[in-house]
Structures are given as C-alpha cells and as structure tokens.
C-alpha cells in the first residue's frame, strides 16, 4: 500500500502531485471514489483483491495521464462507463473477476495505446464491438468466462502485436477465424467451448513462439496437424473434446518441451505411441 508524492515547482508554488494509488489486498469496502479525478497527475489506480462494490465512476473518463486501472477481484456491478474510452493514455484496463454486465462500449475502441485488456469472469453480453478492430497496440486480451454472443470477430487479424489471447467459455460462437493465422507473435492461445459449425484445424504453422495452445471443445474436425512438432517451445497442448480423427502423428515425439498434452474426447484411432506411455500422467 503506498501513495507516491512528487514535488513540482511552478511559478514559485510547490504543487504536490499524486502519481500512484496502490491499495492492493487491503480488505477495502465501499465504492470507488469519483474524486480521484481531482488528482490530475495520477498514472495508476491499483485496487485489486478488495471488497469494493458499486459501479465504476463515469467521472474517471476525465483522467488525462492515467496509464493503468486494475480493479481485479472486487464486487463491482453495472456496465463499463463509455467515458473510459476518453482516457487515450490508458495502457492497461484490468476488470477481471467482478460482477460487471452489459455490452462492451464501442468507445473503448478509442483506447489507441491499450496493451492489456482483461475482462475475464464477469457477466458481459453482446458482441465484441467492431471499433475494437483499431486496437493495434494490444498484446494481451482476456475475455473468457462471460456471456458474449456472435462469432469470434474476423478483425482479430489486426491485432498483430498479440502475445496472449484467452477466449475460454466466453459465449462466442465458432469457428475459429482463419485470419488468426496472421497473429504470429502469439505465445499463449486459449479458446474453448465454442458453439457453432464444425471446422478444420486452424492454420497455425507460423506461430513458432507458441508455449501454451488450448483449443478445447471447439468443434474441430480432421486429423491432427503434422506441423505442431515445429512449435519447439510448446509446453501445454490441449486439443480435447473435439472431433479429431486419425492417428497421433509420430512427429509429436519431437515435442520435447511439452509438459502436458490432452487429447481426450476425440475420435482418434490406432495405437498409443510408445513415447506417450513413457511420459506418464502428463499425457
């Protein structure tokens, strides 16, 4: 818990400017104070893991220097204020594990500097706004465990800086867009529980940085792709509860870094490779 105070001299007057509001895991109760906007030099609001309730103040949209808002693990309700889209300096917006609801405001598409957008485990509904196509700086998006509708948007191809994408049990429909192949910087891709039509395995052969690949219950058909063995940094592979057929490729023996591999609940045939039997319970 700390507040950082900086002294600035201007016209012979000393101004005291708060830059950081960090009160993490302090058992705080009550509501979020709109009055924080009276601290014009504030750059970070860190209030994770408390017992704060109520709504996010729309007045916070007046911040002009704010870089980070983190409200993870509270009891917040209501929708995301459209005014937050006015904080053009914002790089990180973390609202995971609350009770927020409603549609995502299209105004969040104006966050031209956003790098992290964490919305997991709330009650959001509706489609992902088309305006999100312009969030070119984003490198970590997490929207799982919600009640979204519509398809995974094709415009995810615009997010070429993405390193982590989490869409587990989001409510969105499949299939996985073929344009996901453009996200070559991904090292962590997690998609699960997609409704909608069946589809072939997505083309991920250029994602050589992949460490965690989870495509669980995504209505994927066809055979296991041979190219996965080229993901030599892969540590977790979960392709369970799809409709994959055929044998397990012998080339998967070259996935020497994999700690966990899940192929449960498919239509695979043929013998279990000897090397998998030797890997024990992690397979």
C-alpha positions as CSV (number, residue, x, y, z in Angstrom):
1,X,0.0,0.0,0.0
2,X,1.5,3.3,-1.0
3,X,1.0,6.7,-2.4
4,X,3.9,8.3,-4.3
5,X,4.1,12.1,-3.9
6,X,6.2,14.2,-6.3
7,X,7.0,17.8,-5.7
8,X,7.0,20.1,-8.7
9,X,8.0,23.8,-8.7
10,X,5.9,26.1,-10.9
11,X,5.8,29.8,-10.7
12,X,7.3,29.7,-7.1
13,X,4.5,27.5,-6.0
14,X,5.1,23.9,-4.9
15,X,2.4,21.5,-6.2
16,X,2.1,18.1,-4.7
17,X,1.1,15.6,-7.4
18,X,0.0,12.0,-6.6
19,X,1.1,9.6,-9.3
20,X,0.2,6.2,-7.9
21,X,-2.8,4.9,-5.9
22,X,-1.9,1.4,-4.9
23,X,-4.1,-0.3,-2.3
24,X,-3.9,-3.9,-3.2
25,X,-5.5,-6.6,-1.0
26,X,-6.3,-4.3,1.9
27,X,-9.8,-5.5,2.7
28,X,-11.2,-2.3,1.5
29,X,-15.0,-1.9,1.4
30,X,-17.3,0.8,0.0
31,X,-17.4,2.2,-3.5
32,X,-14.9,3.6,-6.0
33,X,-14.4,7.4,-5.3
34,X,-15.2,9.7,-8.3
35,X,-13.0,12.3,-6.5
36,X,-9.8,10.6,-7.7
37,X,-10.1,12.7,-10.9
38,X,-9.1,15.7,-8.7
39,X,-5.6,14.2,-8.8
40,X,-4.6,15.3,-12.3
41,X,-1.2,13.7,-12.3
42,X,-2.4,10.2,-11.3
43,X,-1.0,7.5,-13.6
44,X,-2.1,4.3,-11.8
45,X,-5.1,3.1,-9.9
46,X,-4.4,-0.3,-8.3
47,X,-7.3,-1.6,-6.2
48,X,-7.2,-5.3,-6.8
49,X,-8.4,-8.0,-4.4
50,X,-10.6,-5.9,-2.1
51,X,-14.3,-5.9,-1.3
52,X,-15.3,-2.8,-3.3
53,X,-18.8,-2.7,-4.7
54,X,-21.0,-0.4,-6.7
55,X,-20.1,0.9,-10.2
56,X,-17.1,2.3,-12.0
57,X,-17.4,6.1,-11.8
58,X,-18.0,7.7,-15.2
59,X,-16.0,10.7,-13.9
60,X,-12.9,8.7,-14.3
61,X,-13.1,9.4,-18.0
62,X,-11.7,12.8,-17.3
63,X,-8.2,11.5,-16.5
64,X,-5.6,12.8,-18.8
65,X,-2.4,10.9,-17.7
66,X,-3.7,7.6,-16.4
67,X,-1.8,4.6,-17.6
68,X,-3.3,1.7,-15.6
69,X,-6.6,0.8,-14.0
70,X,-6.7,-2.5,-12.1
71,X,-9.8,-3.5,-10.2
72,X,-9.5,-7.3,-10.4
73,X,-11.2,-9.4,-7.8
74,X,-13.8,-7.0,-6.3
75,X,-17.6,-6.9,-6.2
76,X,-18.2,-4.3,-8.8
77,X,-21.5,-4.2,-10.7
78,X,-23.0,-2.3,-13.6
79,X,-21.5,-1.7,-17.0
80,X,-18.2,-0.2,-18.2
81,X,-18.7,3.6,-18.5
82,X,-18.4,4.8,-22.1
83,X,-16.4,7.7,-20.7
84,X,-13.4,5.4,-20.1
85,X,-12.9,5.5,-23.8
86,X,-11.7,9.1,-23.4
87,X,-8.6,8.1,-21.5
88,X,-6.3,8.0,-24.6
89,X,-3.2,7.4,-22.4
90,X,-4.5,4.2,-20.9
91,X,-2.3,1.1,-21.5
92,X,-3.9,-1.4,-19.1
93,X,-7.5,-2.0,-18.1
94,X,-8.0,-4.9,-15.8
95,X,-11.6,-5.7,-14.7
96,X,-11.4,-9.4,-14.2
97,X,-13.4,-11.4,-11.5
98,X,-16.1,-8.9,-10.8
99,X,-19.9,-8.9,-11.4
100,X,-19.9,-6.4,-14.3
101,X,-22.5,-6.7,-17.0
102,X,-23.9,-5.2,-20.2
103,X,-22.3,-4.8,-23.6
104,X,-18.8,-3.6,-24.1
105,X,-18.9,0.1,-25.1
106,X,-17.8,0.8,-28.6
107,X,-16.0,3.8,-27.2
108,X,-13.3,1.5,-25.8
109,X,-12.1,1.3,-29.4
110,X,-10.6,4.8,-28.9
111,X,-8.0,3.5,-26.5
112,X,-5.3,3.8,-29.1
113,X,-2.5,2.9,-26.6
114,X,-4.1,0.0,-24.8
115,X,-1.8,-3.0,-24.4
116,X,-3.7,-5.1,-21.8
117,X,-7.5,-5.6,-21.7
118,X,-8.6,-8.2,-19.1
119,X,-12.4,-8.8,-18.8
120,X,-12.5,-12.4,-17.7
121,X,-15.1,-13.7,-15.3
122,X,-17.9,-11.2,-15.5
123,X,-21.4,-11.2,-17.0
124,X,-20.7,-9.2,-20.2
125,X,-23.1,-9.8,-23.1
126,X,-23.4,-8.8,-26.7
127,X,-20.9,-8.9,-29.5
128,X,-17.3,-7.6,-29.5
129,X,-17.6,-4.1,-30.9
130,X,-16.3,-3.5,-34.5
131,X,-14.4,-0.5,-33.1
132,X,-12.0,-2.9,-31.4
133,X,-10.5,-3.6,-34.8
134,X,-8.4,-0.4,-34.3
135,X,-6.8,-1.6,-31.0
136,X,-3.5,-2.2,-32.8
137,X,-1.2,-1.9,-29.8
138,X,-2.9,-4.7,-27.8
139,X,-0.7,-7.6,-26.8
140,X,-2.8,-9.3,-24.1
141,X,-6.6,-9.8,-24.4
142,X,-8.6,-12.0,-22.0
143,X,-12.4,-12.1,-22.4
144,X,-13.2,-15.7,-21.2
145,X,-16.0,-16.8,-18.8
146,X,-18.6,-14.3,-20.0
147,X,-21.9,-14.4,-21.9
148,X,-20.9,-12.8,-25.2
149,X,-22.8,-13.6,-28.4
150,X,-21.9,-13.6,-32.0
151,X,-18.8,-15.0,-33.7
152,X,-15.2,-14.5,-32.8
153,X,-14.6,-11.4,-35.0
154,X,-12.5,-11.7,-38.1
155,X,-10.8,-8.4,-37.3
156,X,-8.6,-10.1,-34.8
157,X,-6.2,-10.3,-37.7
158,X,-5.5,-6.6,-37.0
159,X,-4.0,-7.4,-33.5
160,X,-0.7,-8.5,-34.8
161,X,1.1,-7.5,-31.6
162,X,-1.0,-10.0,-29.6
163,X,1.1,-12.3,-27.5
164,X,-1.7,-13.8,-25.4
165,X,-5.4,-14.4,-26.3
166,X,-7.8,-16.0,-23.9
167,X,-11.4,-16.8,-25.2
168,X,-12.3,-19.7,-22.9
169,X,-16.0,-20.2,-22.3
170,X,-16.7,-16.7,-23.5
171,X,-20.1,-17.4,-25.0
172,X,-18.8,-16.5,-28.5
173,X,-19.5,-18.8,-31.5
174,X,-17.1,-20.5,-33.8
175,X,-15.5,-21.4,-36.0
176,X,-12.1,-20.0,-35.1
177,X,-11.4,-17.4,-37.8
178,X,-8.9,-18.4,-40.4
179,X,-7.3,-14.9,-40.1
180,X,-6.0,-16.0,-36.7
181,X,-3.0,-17.2,-38.8
182,X,-1.8,-13.6,-39.0
183,X,-1.1,-13.5,-35.2
184,X,2.5,-14.8,-35.5
185,X,3.6,-13.3,-32.2
186,X,1.2,-15.4,-30.1
187,X,2.8,-17.5,-27.4
188,X,-0.4,-18.3,-25.5
189,X,-3.6,-19.1,-27.3
190,X,-6.6,-20.4,-25.2
191,X,-10.0,-20.9,-26.8
192,X,-12.7,-23.3,-25.5
193,X,-16.4,-24.1,-25.5
194,X,-17.3,-22.7,-28.9
195,X,-20.8,-23.1,-30.3
196,X,-21.4,-23.1,-34.0
197,X,-20.4,-25.2,-37.0
198,X,-17.6,-27.7,-37.3
199,X,-14.4,-26.6,-38.9
200,X,-10.9,-27.9,-39.8
201,X,-7.9,-27.3,-37.6
202,X,-6.9,-23.7,-37.9
203,X,-3.7,-22.9,-39.8
204,X,-1.2,-22.1,-37.0
205,X,2.0,-23.2,-38.7
206,X,3.7,-19.8,-38.5
207,X,3.1,-19.5,-34.7
208,X,6.6,-20.8,-33.8
209,X,6.6,-18.8,-30.5
210,X,3.7,-20.8,-29.1
211,X,4.1,-22.0,-25.5
212,X,0.5,-22.7,-24.5
213,X,-2.0,-23.9,-27.1
214,X,-5.5,-24.8,-25.8
215,X,-8.3,-25.4,-28.3
216,X,-10.7,-27.3,-26.2
217,X,-14.2,-28.2,-27.3
218,X,-14.1,-26.0,-30.4
219,X,-15.8,-28.4,-32.9
220,X,-12.6,-29.0,-34.7
221,X,-12.6,-31.8,-37.2
222,X,-10.0,-33.6,-39.4
223,X,-6.6,-35.0,-38.4
224,X,-4.0,-33.7,-36.0
225,X,-1.7,-31.4,-38.0
226,X,1.8,-32.6,-38.5
227,X,3.2,-29.0,-38.2
228,X,2.7,-28.9,-34.4
229,X,6.0,-30.5,-33.8
230,X,7.7,-27.4,-35.2
231,X,6.4,-25.5,-32.1
232,X,9.5,-26.4,-30.2
233,X,8.7,-24.0,-27.3
234,X,5.3,-25.6,-26.6
235,X,4.8,-26.7,-23.0
236,X,1.0,-27.2,-22.9
237,X,-1.2,-28.7,-25.7
238,X,-4.9,-29.2,-25.0
239,X,-7.0,-30.4,-28.0
240,X,-9.5,-32.3,-26.0
241,X,-13.2,-32.7,-26.7
242,X,-13.2,-32.0,-30.4
243,X,-13.9,-34.4,-33.4
244,X,-10.3,-35.1,-34.4
245,X,-9.7,-38.4,-36.3
246,X,-6.8,-40.5,-37.4
247,X,-3.6,-41.5,-35.6
248,X,-1.4,-39.4,-33.4
249,X,1.5,-38.3,-35.6
250,X,4.9,-39.9,-34.8
251,X,6.4,-36.4,-35.3
252,X,4.8,-35.4,-32.0
253,X,7.6,-37.3,-30.3
254,X,9.7,-34.2,-31.1
255,X,7.6,-32.0,-28.8
256,X,10.2,-32.5,-26.1
257,X,9.3,-29.4,-24.1
258,X,5.6,-30.4,-23.7
259,X,4.8,-31.0,-20.0
260,X,1.0,-31.6,-20.6
261,X,-0.8,-33.0,-23.6
262,X,-4.6,-33.6,-23.6
263,X,-6.3,-35.4,-26.5
264,X,-9.3,-36.7,-24.5
265,X,-12.7,-37.0,-26.1
266,X,-11.9,-37.1,-29.8
267,X,-12.3,-39.8,-32.4
268,X,-8.6,-40.8,-32.7
269,X,-7.6,-44.3,-33.8
270,X,-4.6,-46.5,-34.0
271,X,-2.1,-47.4,-31.2
272,X,-1.0,-45.1,-28.5
273,X,2.6,-44.2,-29.3
274,X,5.2,-45.8,-27.0
275,X,6.8,-42.4,-26.2
276,X,3.5,-41.2,-24.8
277,X,3.2,-44.2,-22.5
278,X,6.6,-43.3,-21.1
279,X,5.6,-39.7,-20.3
280,X,3.2,-40.8,-17.6
281,X,0.2,-38.9,-16.2
282,X,1.1,-35.7,-18.1
283,X,-0.3,-37.2,-21.3
